[in-house]
Amino acid sequence: MRRYTCITLFPDLIASFGDTGIVRRARVAGLIELATVNPRTFADDARGTVDDAPYGGGPGMVMMARPLRLAIAAARARQPGPSHVVYLSPQGTPLTEATLPQLAQHEHLVLLCGRYEGIDERVVDADVDSEWSIGDFVLSGGEVPAMAVIDALTRRLEGALGDERSAVEDSFANGLLDHPHYTRPEIIDGMPVPPVLMSGNHAAIARWRRQQALGRTWRRRPDLLAQLELTAADRTLLEEYRAGAQNDSHDADNQAKIDGSNR
Ligand SMILES: C[S@@+](CC[C@H](N)C(=O)[O-])C[C@H]1O[C@@H](n2cnc3c(N)ncnc32)[C@H](O)[C@@H]1O
């Protein structure tokens, strides 16, 4: 079983996340356990103060070391085995499908969610094992990043998804973006489902999906494509896609949505 303990000033946020969707299902199935520790419990005063002004001056407040360190100790004590303490921080290692497995190897993750200007650096020095970022932007707190870590790791656990094939076909799983998806009805405002998907020809459907995944990655994320060694069959599919893409207005329209030319 994978165990997560979030150190957070907002335990309700994590509790409601743990009661939703795939994470809830994994919890109920006994695949994961999710708990919280609130540093306010360890504050020195009756008001539950956990932040103070920064040394050296400047704006904002800093989360104090003592309540955080006691919260980390309490989180560690929840499990008999070793714990890995993660500080969610915009300055951490970028979280990607490639770096995520590093976190998957730990049975108990303690996820430290900062607030305000961040936490006293000495907590990082003394108690944190690794720092992770969910992207080059700044959020108000580490709870959303902690939920992103838990969600992404839980999807990878055997038995967590309804159908294991979903994760295998997702974007990044094989270095490519996912192919487009369609469901009923067959026509929406004059837009039909691509005929091949209605053909019942499984080989043709698989070929089309692979070609779409290659084509989309070429259009949207050439950086990902550059890292792959394509087979001869993939190269042929991509060449066909590129030849047809010049006349494909659906693809060109959607391209404008991601490169910002229609903003
Ligand atoms: C307002 S931020 C503090 C940002 C900090 N002053 C800095 O510039 O590096 C408050 C907290 O949100 C969390 N956080 C914000 N952005 C994040 C990101 N991109 N990835 C992970 N955690 C983030 C961290 O826990 C951080 O301590």
The ligand as an SDF file (V2000), in Angstrom:
LIG
                    3D

 27 29  0  0  0  0  0  0  0  0999 V2000
    3.4410   31.7500   -2.9020 C   0  0  0  0  0  0  0  0  0  0  0  0
    4.3530   30.2440   -2.9250 S   0  0  0  0  0  0  0  0  0  0  0  0
    5.9420   30.7660   -2.4190 C   0  0  0  0  0  0  0  0  0  0  0  0
    6.8670   31.0150   -3.5860 C   0  0  0  0  0  0  0  0  0  0  0  0
    8.2730   31.3720   -3.1840 C   0  0  0  0  0  0  0  0  0  0  0  0
    8.3450   32.6810   -2.5720 N   0  0  0  0  0  0  0  0  0  0  0  0
    9.1370   31.3550   -4.4340 C   0  0  0  0  0  0  0  0  0  0  0  0
    9.1030   32.3450   -5.1790 O   0  0  0  0  0  0  0  0  0  0  0  0
    9.8230   30.3500   -4.6900 O   0  0  0  0  0  0  0  0  0  0  0  0
    3.7160   29.3830   -1.5240 C   0  0  0  0  0  0  0  0  0  0  0  0
    3.8700   27.8770   -1.5790 C   0  0  0  0  0  0  0  0  0  0  0  0
    3.1800   27.3570   -2.6870 O   0  0  0  0  0  0  0  0  0  0  0  0
    3.7790   26.1580   -3.1390 C   0  0  0  0  0  0  0  0  0  0  0  0
    4.0130   26.2930   -4.5970 N   0  0  0  0  0  0  0  0  0  0  0  0
    3.7920   27.4100   -5.3220 C   0  0  0  0  0  0  0  0  0  0  0  0
    4.0650   27.2080   -6.6070 N   0  0  0  0  0  0  0  0  0  0  0  0
    4.4430   25.9120   -6.7280 C   0  0  0  0  0  0  0  0  0  0  0  0
    4.8550   25.1010   -7.8140 C   0  0  0  0  0  0  0  0  0  0  0  0
    4.9430   25.5770   -9.0580 N   0  0  0  0  0  0  0  0  0  0  0  0
    5.1690   23.8160   -7.5750 N   0  0  0  0  0  0  0  0  0  0  0  0
    5.1170   23.3080   -6.3260 C   0  0  0  0  0  0  0  0  0  0  0  0
    4.7400   24.0430   -5.2500 N   0  0  0  0  0  0  0  0  0  0  0  0
    4.4130   25.3170   -5.4340 C   0  0  0  0  0  0  0  0  0  0  0  0
    5.0490   25.9740   -2.3190 C   0  0  0  0  0  0  0  0  0  0  0  0
    4.7950   25.0190   -1.3010 O   0  0  0  0  0  0  0  0  0  0  0  0
    5.2780   27.3520   -1.7130 C   0  0  0  0  0  0  0  0  0  0  0  0
    5.9210   27.3050   -0.4760 O   0  0  0  0  0  0  0  0  0  0  0  0
  1  2  1  0
  2  3  1  0
  2 10  1  0
  3  4  1  0
  4  5  1  0
  5  6  1  0
  5  7  1  0
  7  8  2  0
  7  9  1  0
 10 11  1  0
 11 12  1  0
 11 26  1  0
 12 13  1  0
 13 14  1  0
 13 24  1  0
 14 15  1  0
 14 23  1  0
 15 16  2  0
 16 17  1  0
 17 18  1  0
 17 23  2  0
 18 19  1  0
 18 20  2  0
 20 21  1  0
 21 22  2  0
 22 23  1  0
 24 25  1  0
 24 26  1  0
 26 27  1  0
M  CHG  2   2   1   9  -1
M  END
$$$$
